[in-house]
Amino acid sequence: MRWLLIMLAVLFALLQYRLWVGDGSLAEVWRLNQAVDAQRAENEGLRDRNDALEAEVLDLKTGSEAIEERARSELGMIRDGEVFYQVVDPPSDTPEP
């Protein structure tokens, strides 16, 4: 009877070892869950960025306002009959050392 009790205690200790330290342990499962949560958050951010880019592409394909806005801001283009004014800040009057 004593041997059976010792054998069960050893078996229990081995199972506890696998639960806390071994392959597929609780610590590893917790770490993997954290990695999955981080990946989900990253995927959500990338999904939002893709949605914004898709909306911008659709707007560029269908509307002329987005193309005009891009031409004005990035290329400095103006329409016929418009006058372009550029406002430049004056240089600071601080003396150099």
Secondary structure by P-SEA (a helix, b strand, c coil): caaaaaaaaaaaaaaaaaaccccccaaaaaaaaaaaaaaaaaaaaaaaaaaaaaaaaaaaaccaaaaaaaaaaccccccccbbbbbbbccccccccc
